[in-house]
Amino acid sequence: MSMTVGYKPYTGVINTNSAQYKRAKAMYDEGHSNGEETKSAAEAKAERQLQELKMLKLMLGQKCDDIDLHFKNPLEADEETFIRNYMGLFDEDGDFINPYGVAGMDITGKDPAEFHKIIDIPEAARQDMFDETMRHFIQENGVANGDTTRRTEVFTRYQLSVDKSERLSGTWTLGQYERMYTRAFYEAVKEATPNWQLGQPFDTSIIRSITRKDVENRIVKGSSELSLKPRPSLDINA
């Protein structure tokens, strides 16, 4: 299920001193040097931003073929319409808003080390991810299927619930928790059914009996990654 919201032109009163306006005006000026349209420059910049967003999604293991710029081509518009269209790409701070309506996720010019950091994640967001990871693991017999996962919704709910400055590192950290939950489920099924392979049906009670706290009690936090301590054998009731 796609959560893409698309971009909407800015319809409010234009404040020429705002960061939002200045970002859009810079794009207009770049695409209209000496009063002449140079579509390639503005289109190339928009494409770079699109590719950077796709790279971020791929980094998180998400599909990215549903991302596109869903607004009128401002290169075919007058200056005010152009600027209003592109102001819709940015928030009041001039930060790029992704197709899911979230600002603060732009990785342009950032070293991954800047946001590949483990930070505190609210319990509600961890539970949201745990529940979705379990649901998806059961539905797909352990196989990661980009067509049926709802992980993007989980990430977006988290991102919109925290301060913009935390979103990149928080998304990275929540993705690390997702990996730990998935690994714990896989280990439990393999222990109970040693010959089981990904994609094969299994007794779902094996992982339904696992709680988020069971997994998190085994998590070791590093500065940029999470890992799991070896676990004791689970007492699984037949």
C-alpha positions, 0 to 999 in steps of 0.5 A: 500500500502506497503512502505517497501523498504527492506535492501540492503548490503553496497557496498562502501569502508569499513571504519573500524573506522566508526560507521556503520562498528562497529555496524555490526562488533559487530553483527558479533563478537556476532554471531561468538564467538571463531570462531564458529557460534552461530546463536541463538545469532545474530538471537535473536538480529535481532528479538528483533530489529524487535519486537521493530520496530513492537511495535513502529508501533503498538504505532502509530496504524499502521499494522506491519505484513508486516515487515521482514528482506529482505536481505540475511542471513548473518549467512550463509556468510563469514565475509566480506559479513556478515558485508556488509549485516549488515552495510546495517541495519545502517546509517553512525552514526550507527543508525538502519534504519527501513524497510521504509528507515528511521533512528532515529526511534529505541526505544531500551532502551528508556523510552517512556517519552523521545520521547512522547513530543509535538514539532513543526510540519511543516505546510506541514506535518500537511496538509498532515496528515489532507488530508489523515485523511479526505480521509480515514475517508470518504472512510471508513465511520469513521472506521480505516482500516489498509489495506486502510490507507496511514498514513505510507506514511505520517509519512515517508514523514515527518520523511525524511523531518526533522533532525533525532533527531526530528523524534521520538518526531515528529512522536509522535506529528504528530500522536497526530494531526491525533487523533485530526483531526479524533475526529473533523470529528467524532464530526461534523458528530455526531452533524449533524446526532446524530444517525450515527454510525461508518461504516455507510454512511454519508453526506461527505459535513459535513467534507469536509467543515472543514479546518485544521485551523478550527481544529487546532484553537481548539487544546490545547497543553500539554507537551506530548499530544494534546486535543480539546476544545469544539467546537461551532456548525457548520453552515452546509449548506444543 
